């Protein structure tokens, strides 16, 4: 009996400390993997073609100046690009292109053009079945328009007598306030499987209790 208790205690301790260590290591490892995969994606699908264009432009410029064979120049330049790791320049240019593309999308014309492009993609067979779901995932991680939490509040939810912690996101949408009153606010209620998932409820400001704890403490 004692041996079984010790065995159970060992596995309980192992499980506890293993998952504790995993919880500490996993975020940094996943962050590193995402950075590496992001670099590989940009370098492979954008930087590669930037380098391809640069090498050929330089080669044909040399042919125009020196009158040599373009194919030979391209082969030599590709080897130089590898030896001197000049392909990193393609990655830097790719980052710059994405940056300027973001600036363009922030303009009125850019937003209009992108709406037209997205409308076309969503109506395209097969692509239209995949694109909205991919966009939803990327928007979740990259969008700057996500919920902006300002304060932790307590709210009697889902029924009277039961208090739940929520995150105040600001005023309720305009059409909701016009119908229910200006004191209606939006509160994000975290749920399983992670605190980042949940739903937004609209309630009167007088029905929430503002708490003096941080958002990090609320998530714990």
N, C-alpha and C positions, 0 to 999 in steps of 0.2 A: 504493500500500500504506500509506504514511504517512498519507494523507488519510483512508483507511478507518479506520485506528487512531485518529486524532483524532476522527472522527465517532463511533466506538464509545465512546471515552472521554468525549465530551461527553454522550451519552445515558446512559451509566452514571452519570456525576456528577449529571445532571439527575434521574434516577430515584432515586438515593440521597438527594439533598437534598430532593427533592419529598416523598418518603415520610417523611423525617425531620421536615420542617415539618408535614406532615399529621398525623403522630403527636403532635406538640406541640399543634396547634390543635384537632384533632378532639374530644378529651375535653371541653374547655371549651365548644366550640360545641354538642356534643350535650347537655351539662348545661344550657346556656342554653335550648336547644330544648325539653328535657323540662320545665323549669320553666315556660316560656311555655305549652306545651301543657297542663300540669297546671293552671295558672291558668285557661286558656280552658275546659277541661273542667269544672272545679268551678263556674266562673262561669256557664257556659251551661246545665249540667244540674242544678245545685243552687241557685246564687245567683240565677238568673233567677226561679225559682219562689218563692224566699224574698222577693224584691222584689215579685213579683206579689201575694203574700199581704199584705205590709206596706202596699202602695199601696191596696189595696182595704179593708183594715181601717181605715186612716187616713181614706179617703174616706167610708166609711159612718159612721165616728165623727163626722166633720164634718157629714154629712147629719143625723145624729141630734141634733147640737147646734144646727146653724144652719138645718136644714130645707131644704137646697138639693138639686139633682138629683145623684144619685150618679154618673151617667155623665160629667157635666161635671166633677165633682170628680176622677174618675179620670183623665180626659184632662189636666187641669191638673197633677195630681200626677206623672203620667208625664213630662210636659215638665220639671217642676221636678227630678225625679229625674235626667234627662239633663243639664240645664243645670248643676246643682250636683254632678254625679257622685256622687249618693247611692247609686247601684247598688253602689258598693264596699262599702257596709254589708252588702248581701246576701251578698257574697263572704266578708266577715269572719264573718257569722253562719253561713254554710255551713261554714267551717273549724271553728267552734266546735261545730256539730252533729256533724261527723265525729269531732271529739275526744271529745265526750261519748258518741258511739256506740261508740267504741273502749273507753272506760271501762266501758260497759254490757256489751260483749262479753267483757271480762276477768272479769266476775262469773260465778258458777255458773249463774244463771238465763240470762244472756246467752249463755253457751257452749252450754247445752242448746237454747235456742231456735234458735241459728244452726245447730246440727247438724241440727235438724229441717228448717230452711229449705234447707240444702244437700242433704239427702237428697231433698227434694221436687224441687229443681232437677235433680239428676242423674237422676231418674226421669222427668222431663218430656221428651216427644219433641222432637227437634231441639235444644232447650236442653241436654239431657243429653249431647249429642254435642260441644258446644262448651265448656260451662262448665268441665269438669275441666281442659282444656288451658289455658284463660285463667287459671284459678286457679293452675295450676302456674307460669306465667310471672310472675304478680304475686307469688306467694309467694317466688319466687327473688329478686326485687328488693326486696321490702318486708318479708319475714318476719324476725322477730328470732330465730327458732329455727334459723337456718342453722348450718352447721358452724363451730365456734369453734376456730380454729387456735391452738395454744399454743406449738409449737416445730417447728423444721425438723429432720428426721431423715433418715438414709441407711439404705436397706433393700436387701438383695439381692433384687432383683425386676426382671424377671419370671423370672429363673433364677439359679442359683448362679454367682458370678463377675461378674455384672452388677449394678452398684449404681445405684439410682435415688433421687432426692430426693423426700421426701414430707413431709406436714404432719401432725403429731400432733394428733388431735382429742379424745383422752381415752381413757377405758376403753371396751372393747368392750361391746356390749349385754349386759344381765344374763343372758339365756338362753345366750349364747355363753360367757360366763365360767363359768357353772354347769357347762357340759359340758366346757370345755377348760382351766379354771383361772383363778384371779384375776389372773394376770399377763398376760392377753391385752389388748392395746390396739388401738385403731382408728387407721389411718393413711390420710389422703387422698392418693391418687396422681394428680397433675394429668396431663392428656393433651390431645391436639389436639382441636378447632382452637384453643382458648384455654386458658390455665392454670386458668380457672374451671370448666372441665369436667373430669370424671375419675370415679374410683370409689374406694370405701373398701375397704381390705383389713384383715383382723384377723390379728395376729401376736403372738408372744411379745415382751415388753418386752426380753428379753435379745438378741433378734435385730435390734434397731435400734441405730444409733449416733446419739446426740444431737449435733447440730452447733451451733456458736456463731455462726451467721449469722442475719440477720433474714429474715423472710418475704418482704420486698420483694426482697432479694438473691437468694433462692431462685427467685422468679418470673422474674428476669432471665436 
